Amino acid sequence: MIDAVSGRVRAVQNAVTRISVAPLLVRCAIFVVVLAGFALAFPAEVLAGRPILFLTVAALLPAFGPRRVWATFTALVTVGGWLLATDGYGRPVALWRLLALAALLYLGHTLCALAALLPYDAVVDPELITRWLLRSAAVLLGTAVLGVLLLQAGAMGADTGYQWVTVLGLLLAVGTAALLGWLLRRR
């Protein structure tokens, strides 16, 4: 029992001494992005009290365990904070806040994916991280532009409502999920 504990302590000490800069910076970025998402999603009344301590600890979890369930957990907490702010505290839904929150959720997710691929002691070319972040920025920009265009298109038929557009969007989402599942099984 004591040998197992001392073996784990030595393994942690060894891992800490071997940490390289790039994976550490990616994990720090995960913490900052997730905490910024919490700050943007939750109402100020909630952040002023004791919950900020719990949210800070929750933001640390995906940074330490990006391969685990913590990225999904923090995304769900962020969405819960958004729902609490809009439904519970009556915060109006603003487009800039919604786009920023979606961007932070995506960025946190993609940084967790990158951190899951990088061992703690990896020597990483900075170009790899730059290309990863540029691809993420392109996805975020395309999503924001498409979201604003769809919002404007949705406002054109505000009185009549286009139920067929909603059904078509649902069919496209299901079709995309089915295609991705088929491609994954094929590989």
N, C-alpha and C positions, 0 to 999 in steps of 0.2 A: 504494500500500500504506500509506504513512504518512498520506496524506490520509484513507483509510478508517478507520484507527485513531483519528486525531485527531477525525474526525467522530463516531465512536462515543463517545469520551470526552466531547465537547461535548454529545451527546444525553443521556448519563447525568447529567452535571452539570445540564443543564436539567431533567431529570425529577426529580432530587433537590430542586432548589429549588422545584418546583411541587407537591410532595407535600402533600396536605391531611391533617387530623387523623383523620377517620373511617376512610378506607381504611387508614391506618397502624395505627390501633387494631385494626381487624379482622384485619390481618395479624399483629400482635403476639399477638392472641388465638389465632390458628391455631397459632403457635409454642408458646404456653403449653399449649394443649389437647393437642396432639400429644405434647409432652414429658411431660405428666402421664400420658397413655396409656402411653407407654413405661415410665415409672416404676412404674405400676400393673401392667403386664403382665410385665415382666422380673423375674426373681428378684434379690434384693439382692446375691447373690454376683457376678452379672454386672455390675450397676451400679457396684460398688465399683472396678472396674478401668478399663482403657483404653476399653472399649466405650462408656462414657458420653459420651466425646468424639464418637465416630461417631454416636451416637444424637442428640446435640445438633445436629450438622450435618444429620442426616437430618430433624430437626424444623424446621430452617430452610428446607429445600427447598420444602415446599408453601406457606410464607409468601411466598417470592419468586416461585414459579411455580404459582399455584393453578389455572391453566388446563391445566397439563401433567399428566403421569402421576404426579407426586410425591405427590398425595393418596392415590392407590391404593397406591403403593409404601409409604408410611408405615403405611397400614392393614394391609398384608400383613406388614410388619415387626412391628407390634403383635401381630397374631394369632400370628406366629411366636414372639414372646416369651412369649405366653400358653401356647402349646404346649410351649415349652422349660421354662417354670416348672412346668407341671402334669405333663408326662411325664418330663422330664429331671431335675428337681430334686424331684419328689414333692410339690409344693405342693398342698394339698387345694383342691378347687373350692368356693369360697364364693359364695353367691348375691349378697351385696352387692358383691363384687369383680367378678363377672360382669356385673351390672347397671351398675356404674360404668364398667367398660371399654366396654360396648356404648354407653353414653351418651357417653363421650368420643370413641369412633369416629364416632358419628353427628354429634356437635357439630363435630368436626374437618371432616367431610365437608360439612356444611351451611355452615360458615364459609368453606370453600374455594369453594363455589358462590357465596356472597355476594361474596367478594373477587374472583372471576373476573368478576363483573358490574360492579364498581366500578373505574373508572380511578383511577390514583394521584392525580390532581388533581381528583377529583370533590368537589363541595360537596354533602354529604348531610345531609338532615334527620334528627336523632337518632331521630325517631319511626319512620322506616323500619327502622333497625337494631333498635329496641325491638320492633316488631311481628314482625320476622324471628325474633328470639330467643324471643319469647313463643310463636310457632307451633312453634318447635323444642322448647320446653319442654313444650308440650301433647303433641307427638308422643312425647317421651321418657316423660312421665308415663303416657300411654295404653299405651305399649309395656311399661313396667315392670309396670303393673297386670295387663295381659293375660298377660305372662310368668309372673308369680307365680301367677295363677289357673290357667294351663295346667300349671304345675309341680305345683300341688296336685291338679289333676285327674289328672295322670299318676301321682301317688303312690297314687291310689285302687286302681288295678289293677296294682300292682307285681308281684304273684305271677303273675297270668295274662297280663298284657300285652295290649294292644289293638292288634293289627297293623292292623286296619282304620282306626284313627285315624291311624296313620302314613301309610297309603296315601291316606286322605282329605286329610291335610295336604299331601302331595306333589302330589296332583291340584289342590288349591286354589292352590298356589304356581305350578304350571305354567299353570293357567287365568288367574291374575292376570298372569303374564308375557305370555301370549298376548294378553290383552285390552289391556294397555298397548302392546304392539307394534302391534296393530291400530289403536288410537287414534292412535298416533304416525304411522303410514302414512297414515291418513285425513286428518290435518291437512295 
